[in-house]
Amino acid sequence: MAAPMIMRLFFAGSFLSLISGVHVADVFNEELLIKPLDSGHVYAHFQFTTKWDIDIQTQQNFTHYGLFPKSLGEVLAKYSVHELHLSLTQGLWRHRIWGYPVVSAPPGAELWAWFKRDTTNIDKKWSDLVNALSGLFCASLNFMDKTATVSPKLSFRPLGAADQWIATNSTYLRYAAMPGEMVCTENLTPWKKLLPCDTKAGLSTFFKSGKLYDTSYHSLGVYYKSVCTDAECDTTGVELVQSLAVVYEPPVRQGGKQDWSFKSLFGRFLTNSCPVAEASHILVDITGNKTLAYHFHLSPPPDRVETATRGGDKRKFAIYDAKKRPPSGLNLAAKYNRNVIYKQPQPPQLHAHRFITGFGQENGGIVTMLFNTDPKENLTVIYMEMVPWFIKMYFHTLKVEIDGMQENPLHIHYVQAKDRQQPCLMEVILKLPANTTTKVSIDFDRTFLKWTEYPPDANHGFYVTSAVVSTVLSHAGQYTALPQHSDKLISLLSLNDDISSEFLLRIHTETLLVSLPTPDFSMPYNVICLACTVVAIGFGSVHNLTTRQFIEVDPTKNKGFLSNIKDKLKRKKKETDAKVHKEEKSDSIEEKKS
Amino acid sequence: MAAPILSTLFFGFVIRIYLFNTPIAKWCAGNNEITTPITSWKRVTEGLSLYNSGISPYAGDIFHETPLILKFFNYTVKKMPGLVDLIFVLTDILTAFVLERSVKFISQYMALQQHKRERQFAKDAEKIKISFDDLMWRRVYVVLAYLFNPYTIATCLAKSTAVFNNLAMAGTLLFSIKARPNRRVAMFCLAIAAYQSLYPVMLLAPAAICFVQNDLGFKFKWTSLIAIKSVARTCGWFALWMSGLLLWSFWIEKSWNFLYSTYGFVLTVPDLTPNVGLFWYFFTEMFEHFRLFFVCVFQINAFIYTVPLSIKLKDHPVFLMYILMSIIAVFKSYPSYGDTTLYIALLPVWYFTFEFQRNSFVIGCMYISTTVLAPILYYLWIYAGSANANFYFAVTLVYNTAQIFLITDILFAFLKREYHLIHGLKPKDYDGKPGVVQLE
């Protein structure tokens, strides 16, 4: 019994070593960042990074897999994907009170992908890609067809290594979003299966959907890009980042204190780390805590505390190494000294608010307010709006007002919608002067669709995806995103020299729900019959008048069908009357005879 | 005669200029019965805006007017932005004037035709003969009916580009029937009308008959070489102008994309915005696999009437043109009140058929009630949410039924009068007994 087992293990082991002998270049990292927010919410961001030192251009590299998920790798290789950014989000990230997330994502699903240079027939590849991803993540990404896909010219650039030519050529880019997509456990399950340890070990053991989905905001992400492996960028590798962001409700239920622990957030302790992970770190942002026990104290105490300065913004992190944990398990907890005082949090430098104007179901307008709260610094932003074709945008009504004064935008890239073929894309470059509110407004008409084009709940309305605002900040207040050239959260700590650099920021606004006028769904047959009847009246009458001619007839002779029948009936009645009469007569005669 | 016409034109002008400065103009511009996706001024403005930003308006699905309209308004709006309203008012006044001239020539034409046929008429037909003076007097009515028809005023206030189409169609009528008809100009007008909205191409048949009659008099053989030559010349001129206009558009636009955005849009009916026509709700509720079939049926239906009517009315091209104009207004894919105005204005010309009409009162009531109800029910559906699409659809159905009744009634009356002219007012059957006239 034991011998075959050992044999099997031996074979398996040698096989493994064979493979790892070929690919020593996979590195996996797992990290968790916890940030208590000013509003009382607690933000937890998981990040799993798989780095693979292969050349993205060589198709054969995507045949032997180590830590990189094979199911995803095959799809990416088959459809010549150079870079892929997919997010599945439930809830809206509220920039004004939460600051900026590590990765911004709009409510619903968002996918943008760059295809490799020399890819032909990109539209077909895109369509195949969304269908494959749809199956892979159990999301209805397959509805990202040509009516929901655009190629923005200004807002998106490759985030990884890419040659200059492709980076400025938006024909290789496809962007689509599905604001109405509901994200839930059926998306989480396939997403966590891409992790090397699944949910068997490490930080991913925290993914119990019961807890994760009882939150204000929940966002899954899959980000794939090509990265440089040396300083000169002579050789490149690929990198897959899987992230999961959760924002927990403010702690009104816990006696008014912001206390949190692994047990309360995720429902369990951290007992181990993923064995294949190179490092396994937990970072807690303790910037607001002047001393280690000023507002709250962490238990157990952190392995180390580090300060990072970034663009003039000082951040303090408590760091735990999950690899060095005792087998009894880690229940990281924060204990607060006093209750949360709910105050208006300091809004970040740039935030936006978008809504619909107008009433009735004929026309309306989309208004976006862009706030630049910085007292000194002007901002140049790219505002991108993608609107489905059934909301007819009127370009001539586009208006930009800065604190009530009308201004001309610096540049506009506008692609018109085409009925049932392509959405409307508008990219506007705007200058937001310091400490101003900019209002971007545009009017639209609501389209009358065919009855088969409405969803089953037609009166629920139609979603319009978030507008995307991209900009480059010069200082990093409330900014948490990773720099473009680093891949791990822990690298946030080594950014002390990052003072002069620029911070690429992308924020997503609210989605919109637009109701369209509806026909009566219950009576297609009646409508077809009635309209055809009216046409038939016209056709019949003209046919009658043009194919016949007037003649005079004797009114007594030709009487038509009905009067003929009447006559016949009359005649019959007369006959029967006569008969009855006769019989009566004969009866009376017989009576007389008798 | 001149005084009442001139004063009507003047007051028509004044009332339009006055109303342009009231909120009514804005209300009209947003009204579905008055503007269509093709003629709406809002969409023309959008087209101009896109054109000036270097984006082709034909790449999207908002602008459906022709490149020449685009170019014309681009020039006008840039050079004299204050005069745009005035252009619409003056076009309306000019159309009224062209109609007045047309009626004058129609009167001469019909008087001449009656004179030529007089020998065939029955003895007691004297009562139903037209009088030239009466007909001439109708010019005032025509101008009045055009300029003071609420439909026309609303169309003008909405700055609907249908006013140009009406002018082109009126021009076709005038130059086909003039004392000395001008084939080139008539065909140019017709080409403009057909270029703008496609359906007026049907008017080629009556125009061709007019020119044959002008070349050969009232009696001729259709198979004769001269008749065929005349028809060919008419069609040739039309084709020449039409291709000229299309090539000019191509030269402006540098691509043929506009063909799909204009004629493709008219023929395939992709926009289902409610209007007074029969298409919108029918194709909203159509089953997907029958859509193509019914689009074909409805479009063929619009054009097919030309054939039987041209055969039946081959001696009466003016009346044929009139009937075809009204058929266009009913069966085109994106009709509006602007299309109705032309045939309602010309209604007084056919005063001699009125006594043979059967249900003018009912038709009148139908027109008035639907015109009043349409905006109310649209409001209830779209804004108040207390009615649904069926209410508005019912109104458009009744409106179209009214139009169809009017057309068939006047056609019936015309044909019946023709019969009585030949056979007398009290026709007798073969036995000499008084008979009843029937269609057989």
Interface residues (C-beta under 8 A of the other chain):
Chain A: F359 G360 Q361 E362 W389 K392 Y394 F395 H396 I412 Y414 V415 Q416 A417 K418 D419 R420 C424 T447 F448 L449 K450 W451 T452 P517 T518 P519 D520 M523 P524 V527 I528 L530 A531 C532 V534 V535 I537 G538 F539 S541 V542 H543 N544 L545 T546 T547 R548 Q549 F550 I551 E552 V553 D554 P555
Chain B: G30 K42 T45 E46 L48 S49 L50 S53 I55 P57 A59 G60 D61 I62 P270 D271 L272 T273 P274 L278 W280 Y281 F282 F283 T284 E285 M286 F287 E288 F298 N301 Y305 P308 L309 I311 K312 I327 V330 F331 W381 I382 Y383 G385 N388 A389 N390 F393 L397 N400 T401 I404 F405 I407 T408 L411 F412 L415 K416 Y419 H423 P427 K428 D429 D431 K433 G435 V436 V437 Q438 L439 E440
